[in-house]
């Protein structure tokens, strides 16, 4: 929502009212790419809803589907689904259920005029399978090529058939769904049929911002890039770059894919350059490589960067590009190239402080809860994310926390290029019926999703912090499960720091903690909190909290100070989500004969909100040794009963 209050705070900080399937094998779609041949699948697809889940049994993949829909996109934004009813089964908890019984809300429970006060309301609602289908012609030049289908951001589980052959299923919420089609699509015409299911196929928690109607909506569809990609049958599959600051170079780990079933050898060429400058590229380095007949062979090489290595941080976001080219010898004779962007930086801790490139860094963050009212899903273009990053930087912030979701790669690219730090989570808030460490499918899926996230986005220098997700339930609040998860991540990819979760548990394995302790009003304190029970002062800090821990701590979700609704915003909602909640509140004010005071209520509550945030932030800036803070929020949070905490 639109920024309303701007209050300078210290150093310019201000706030506003504001198988055949492998997601893990996905080539990241912008910073790390290099397919020479691709077919864009964006456009009109045949389509059918499957609310009774009969499509697989009735073999819908063998027959033309009757309707049409555009991809990329969601079915809800194109008018498919059901009208919202009183008994609509939302994805997300409803704590205050007075709406369903109170006479005050009776007029909003009538057919044709259903309005809910819980969150922004979609024009259409649908949860279940939907089918998408289109024909594609594979060119003769793709004979004997390796072919994959890439779907950048799916919501949620996809199953693919080519002609009448089932290829497989993928259920990542965070990374591209990639289907291996080699051998299934010889030159000629083929039919691709996708079944997309947005039910909670894994119970990640109904309030998780990756799936919840509280925030982005539980949409059904595919956004971002949709394409068929062809390469030779030996290719550069995964490239991970590990900065070595003392050695002034980078270690490159390459997984070579092999669909020939035969061993071979060849030459790998690496050449680096500093992005965005006139500096010449480094001399190419050539490495003789051998690969086995197995599907994947891992090799390592060193990438030289020259004598004057530029480091990446928020003040100087220097980026490097390494161009990799693989050329194999006869009889296989394959050629494949990839370009990978990375940054030279090292994040570590010293006592209770974060240190980036041997300099202390204090994280000043806000939450990003996947709130995009015009579409109901996150953007996949870089410029949209640059706009968000610039707004955050303009308010004195240097970090975004992605609460129980992982953004598309465009967000990482924007942060890399503008110098901004990212706290990224797996797509889970394992609470409200979900939990960790009880042997549920979520336990295994989180490891799989973690692997996919680290592989797809691990090269991005902006990706600094990672917990499993938000505020878990489970044995010891998830501690039993998360001890092993943190150690697994630390060993697998040391390029960032890991903690159990945002909020809790504060376990010894954490490299940092995100805790709600350092704040001016704790949950449930009410009138007993410092800001309510004591006179205003500017002396209190959190050094006593800092001393209790041996690792850095970040203040968890500080703020949450609400403001009265701004009814002037209502016309701005021109997309999928409508502010029916605001319309209800406006009606209540009109019924009380006070609608003419709406602006006064907004301005008065906004002034109080700004003063509360001022003390919240200044309290976090006072103590020596605090690692940072994350506010909730720089803009409105529409869910959990309409929480206008901007």
Secondary structure, 3 states (H helix, E strand, C coil): CCCCCCCCECCCECCCCCCCECCCCCCCCCCEECCCEEEECCEEEEEEEECCCCCCCCCHHHCCCCEEEEECEECHHHCCCECCCCCCCCCCCCCCCHHHCCHHHHHHHCCCCCCCCCCCEECCECCCEEEEEEEEEECHHHCCCEEEEEEEEEECEEEEEECCEEEEEECCCCCCEEEECCCCCCCEEEEEEEEEECCCCCCCCCCCCCCCCCCCCCCCEEEEEEEEEEECCEEEEEEEEEEECCCCEEEEEEEEEECCCCCEEEEEEEEEEECCCCCCCCCCEEEEEEECCCCEEEEEEEEECCCCCCCECCCCECCEEEEEEEEECCCCCCEEEEEEEECCCCEEEECCEEEECCEEECEEEEEECCCCCCCCCCCCCHHHHHHHHHHHHHCCCCEEEECCCCCCHHHHHHHHHHCCEEEEECCCCCCCCCCECCCCHHHHHHHHHHHHHHHHHCCCCCEEEEECCECCCEHHHHHHHHHHHHHHHHHHCCCCEEECCECCCCCCCCCEEEECCCCCCCCCCHHHCHHHHCCCCCCCCCHHHHCCCCCEEEEEEEECCCCCCCHHHHHHCCCCEECHHHHHHHHHHHHCCCHHHHHHHHHHHHHHHHHHHHHHHHHHHHCCCCCEEEEECCCCECHHHHECCC
